[in-house]
Amino acid sequence: LVQMLGQLLTLMMFAAPIFYDRANLPERFRSILDLNPFTFYVESLRSILLDYGDFPWRMFGVAMLTALLTLAFGHWLFRRL
């Protein structure tokens, strides 16, 4: 489990739109990219620092929902073990 989590986090970090603009991707890939929690942080920093547009509230909601679901799953798993 530990090795798999390390690989998953590395993949999520490299899949985040750091070196490319997600606006250049097709819509179907953008919706998948929204599930990556790192995307929110990259896009929000880009919008704040570069005055790239408005704060991405939709992505903020997705990031918070993902964080809460991960927290609930971790709590359930910890109690089970």
MDAnalysis code that builds the backbone (N, CA, C; Angstrom):
import MDAnalysis as mda
import numpy as np

u = mda.Universe.empty(243, n_residues=81, atom_resindex=np.repeat(np.arange(81), 3), trajectory=True)
u.add_TopologyAttr("name", ["N", "CA", "C"] * 81)
u.add_TopologyAttr("resid", np.arange(1, 82))
u.add_TopologyAttr("resname", ["LEU", "VAL", "GLN", "MET", "LEU", "GLY", "GLN", "LEU", "LEU", "THR", "LEU", "MET", "MET", "PHE", "ALA", "ALA", "PRO", "ILE", "PHE", "TYR", "ASP", "ARG", "ALA", "ASN", "LEU", "PRO", "GLU", "ARG", "PHE", "ARG", "SER", "ILE", "LEU", "ASP", "LEU", "ASN", "PRO", "PHE", "THR", "PHE", "TYR", "VAL", "GLU", "SER", "LEU", "ARG", "SER", "ILE", "LEU", "LEU", "ASP", "TYR", "GLY", "ASP", "PHE", "PRO", "TRP", "ARG", "MET", "PHE", "GLY", "VAL", "ALA", "MET", "LEU", "THR", "ALA", "LEU", "LEU", "THR", "LEU", "ALA", "PHE", "GLY", "HIS", "TRP", "LEU", "PHE", "ARG", "ARG", "LEU"])
u.atoms.positions = np.array([
    [0.825, -1.193, 0.000],
    [0.000, 0.000, 0.000],
    [0.871, 1.259, 0.000],
    [1.943, 1.244, 0.762],
    [2.819, 2.413, 0.843],
    [3.490, 2.683, -0.502],
    [3.974, 1.637, -1.165],
    [4.620, 1.814, -2.465],
    [3.616, 2.307, -3.507],
    [2.400, 1.797, -3.454],
    [1.382, 2.201, -4.412],
    [0.989, 3.665, -4.197],
    [0.886, 4.091, -2.952],
    [0.533, 5.468, -2.656],
    [1.619, 6.429, -3.134],
    [2.871, 6.055, -2.956],
    [3.967, 6.887, -3.444],
    [3.938, 7.054, -4.950],
    [3.659, 5.987, -5.656],
    [3.566, 6.053, -7.120],
    [2.368, 6.891, -7.560],
    [1.240, 6.739, -6.874],
    [0.036, 7.489, -7.216],
    [0.239, 8.982, -6.999],
    [0.859, 9.366, -5.896],
    [1.106, 10.780, -5.633],
    [2.069, 11.384, -6.652],
    [3.069, 10.629, -7.053],
    [3.996, 11.110, -8.080],
    [3.275, 11.306, -9.404],
    [2.436, 10.366, -9.775],
    [1.664, 10.488, -11.012],
    [0.731, 11.688, -10.963],
    [0.067, 11.902, -9.838],
    [-0.839, 13.041, -9.710],
    [-0.084, 14.360, -9.786],
    [1.114, 14.410, -9.227],
    [1.894, 15.634, -9.268],
    [2.317, 15.962, -10.699],
    [2.762, 14.949, -11.444],
    [3.192, 15.206, -12.813],
    [2.023, 15.419, -13.765],
    [0.831, 14.947, -13.411],
    [-0.343, 15.160, -14.255],
    [-0.965, 16.537, -14.036],
    [-0.576, 17.211, -12.970],
    [-1.105, 18.550, -12.704],
    [-0.598, 19.510, -13.779],
    [-1.418, 20.488, -14.151],
    [-1.044, 21.395, -15.246],
    [-0.036, 22.460, -14.823],
    [1.172, 22.036, -14.544],
    [2.212, 22.983, -14.151],
    [2.908, 23.549, -15.381],
    [3.276, 22.686, -16.311],
    [4.040, 23.098, -17.482],
    [3.173, 23.337, -18.704],
    [1.881, 23.220, -18.567],
    [0.973, 23.441, -19.690],
    [-0.300, 24.095, -19.170],
    [-1.015, 24.735, -20.068],
    [-2.270, 25.380, -19.717],
    [-3.407, 24.404, -19.975],
    [-4.246, 24.188, -18.986],
    [-5.320, 23.217, -19.151],
    [-6.360, 23.675, -20.161],
    [-6.360, 24.947, -20.533],
    [-7.290, 25.436, -21.552],
    [-6.956, 24.855, -22.924],
    [-5.731, 24.389, -23.115],
    [-5.337, 23.794, -24.392],
    [-5.788, 22.346, -24.532],
    [-6.288, 21.751, -23.461],
    [-6.733, 20.358, -23.492],
    [-8.184, 20.266, -23.961],
    [-8.568, 19.137, -24.549],
    [-9.987, 18.933, -24.870],
    [-10.829, 18.899, -23.593],
    [-12.106, 19.204, -23.728],
    [-12.995, 19.304, -22.573],
    [-13.062, 18.011, -21.761],
    [-13.029, 16.867, -22.427],
    [-13.139, 15.604, -21.697],
    [-11.926, 15.373, -20.793],
    [-10.751, 15.845, -21.197],
    [-9.573, 15.706, -20.348],
    [-9.575, 16.729, -19.216],
    [-10.162, 17.902, -19.470],
    [-10.223, 18.916, -18.422],
    [-11.084, 18.454, -17.256],
    [-12.188, 17.775, -17.558],
    [-13.048, 17.301, -16.472],
    [-12.362, 16.204, -15.666],
    [-11.551, 15.378, -16.314],
    [-10.786, 14.355, -15.593],
    [-9.694, 15.013, -14.757],
    [-9.075, 16.051, -15.312],
    [-8.008, 16.753, -14.603],
    [-8.532, 17.458, -13.354],
    [-9.815, 17.820, -13.352],
    [-10.399, 18.458, -12.173],
    [-10.428, 17.530, -10.969],
    [-10.344, 16.233, -11.186],
    [-10.343, 15.283, -10.074],
    [-8.995, 15.223, -9.366],
    [-7.965, 15.764, -9.992],
    [-6.636, 15.787, -9.392],
    [-6.564, 16.964, -8.412],
    [-6.365, 16.719, -7.124],
    [-6.329, 17.824, -6.158],
    [-5.193, 18.813, -6.404],
    [-4.101, 18.372, -7.002],
    [-2.994, 19.288, -7.283],
    [-3.375, 20.332, -8.331],
    [-4.335, 20.018, -9.186],
    [-4.758, 20.951, -10.228],
    [-5.290, 22.233, -9.614],
    [-6.069, 22.114, -8.561],
    [-6.626, 23.299, -7.919],
    [-5.525, 24.229, -7.434],
    [-4.526, 23.689, -6.782],
    [-3.467, 24.530, -6.232],
    [-2.662, 25.219, -7.330],
    [-2.381, 24.497, -8.393],
    [-1.627, 25.082, -9.504],
    [-2.444, 26.173, -10.184],
    [-3.702, 25.892, -10.479],
    [-4.548, 26.866, -11.169],
    [-4.841, 28.083, -10.294],
    [-5.040, 27.893, -9.006],
    [-5.322, 29.043, -8.148],
    [-4.086, 29.928, -7.997],
    [-2.914, 29.329, -7.849],
    [-1.694, 30.145, -7.788],
    [-1.444, 30.876, -9.100],
    [-1.707, 30.212, -10.204],
    [-1.535, 30.852, -11.508],
    [-2.490, 32.034, -11.656],
    [-3.736, 31.866, -11.239],
    [-4.704, 32.952, -11.390],
    [-4.393, 34.119, -10.460],
    [-3.871, 33.833, -9.275],
    [-3.564, 34.904, -8.326],
    [-2.274, 35.629, -8.704],
    [-1.221, 34.879, -8.995],
    [0.083, 35.499, -9.250],
    [0.184, 36.154, -10.618],
    [-0.424, 35.553, -11.623],
    [-0.303, 36.077, -12.980],
    [-1.527, 36.859, -13.434],
    [-2.460, 37.083, -12.518],
    [-3.718, 37.750, -12.850],
    [-4.342, 37.099, -14.082],
    [-4.418, 35.782, -14.006],
    [-4.852, 34.946, -15.126],
    [-6.363, 34.900, -15.266],
    [-7.061, 35.388, -14.294],
    [-8.521, 35.343, -14.319],
    [-9.061, 35.301, -12.905],
    [-10.299, 34.934, -12.794],
    [-10.940, 34.856, -11.489],
    [-10.475, 33.622, -10.724],
    [-10.704, 33.671, -9.432],
    [-10.376, 32.523, -8.591],
    [-11.269, 31.358, -8.999],
    [-10.701, 30.163, -9.179],
    [-11.492, 29.011, -9.653],
    [-12.339, 28.389, -8.536],
    [-13.506, 28.971, -8.274],
    [-14.357, 28.494, -7.188],
    [-14.858, 27.076, -7.422],
    [-15.145, 26.725, -8.665],
    [-15.617, 25.367, -8.965],
    [-14.551, 24.340, -8.607],
    [-13.325, 24.643, -8.983],
    [-12.227, 23.736, -8.663],
    [-11.966, 23.699, -7.160],
    [-12.204, 24.816, -6.473],
    [-12.074, 24.844, -5.020],
    [-13.063, 23.871, -4.383],
    [-14.290, 23.859, -4.894],
    [-15.296, 22.926, -4.392],
    [-14.914, 21.484, -4.640],
    [-14.393, 21.209, -5.827],
    [-13.965, 19.843, -6.149],
    [-12.805, 19.424, -5.252],
    [-11.854, 20.326, -5.018],
    [-10.708, 20.007, -4.162],
    [-11.150, 19.757, -2.722],
    [-12.085, 20.554, -2.229],
    [-12.569, 20.360, -0.864],
    [-13.360, 19.061, -0.740],
    [-14.181, 18.750, -1.744],
    [-14.939, 17.499, -1.724],
    [-14.002, 16.298, -1.761],
    [-12.977, 16.373, -2.602],
    [-11.992, 15.294, -2.676],
    [-11.262, 15.138, -1.343],
    [-10.911, 16.253, -0.720],
    [-10.224, 16.193, 0.570],
    [-11.120, 15.583, 1.646],
    [-12.386, 15.951, 1.659],
    [-13.303, 15.398, 2.661],
    [-13.544, 13.910, 2.444],
    [-13.693, 13.498, 1.191],
    [-13.879, 12.076, 0.908],
    [-12.636, 11.269, 1.284],
    [-11.468, 11.823, 1.003],
    [-10.223, 11.151, 1.370],
    [-10.084, 11.059, 2.886],
    [-10.458, 12.118, 3.578],
    [-10.426, 12.109, 5.039],
    [-11.376, 11.058, 5.602],
    [-12.590, 10.993, 5.064],
    [-13.566, 10.008, 5.537],
    [-13.085, 8.584, 5.260],
    [-12.519, 8.358, 4.085],
    [-12.007, 7.033, 3.758],
    [-10.838, 6.659, 4.663],
    [-9.947, 7.592, 4.913],
    [-8.812, 7.335, 5.798],
    [-9.262, 7.036, 7.220],
    [-10.263, 7.768, 7.686],
    [-10.804, 7.516, 9.023],
    [-11.436, 6.131, 9.093],
    [-12.209, 5.770, 8.083],
    [-12.834, 4.446, 8.038],
    [-11.774, 3.352, 8.010],
    [-10.760, 3.534, 7.177],
    [-9.707, 2.532, 7.062],
    [-8.921, 2.400, 8.365],
    [-8.620, 3.520, 9.000],
    [-7.879, 3.492, 10.260],
    [-8.675, 2.774, 11.350],
    [-9.974, 3.032, 11.418],
    [-10.815, 2.372, 12.424],
    [-10.930, 0.879, 12.152],
    [-10.900, 0.503, 10.892],
    [-11.047, -0.905, 10.525],
    [-9.778, -1.694, 10.851],
    [-8.635, -1.067, 10.674],
    [-7.376, -1.750, 10.954],
    [-7.110, -1.705, 12.432],
])
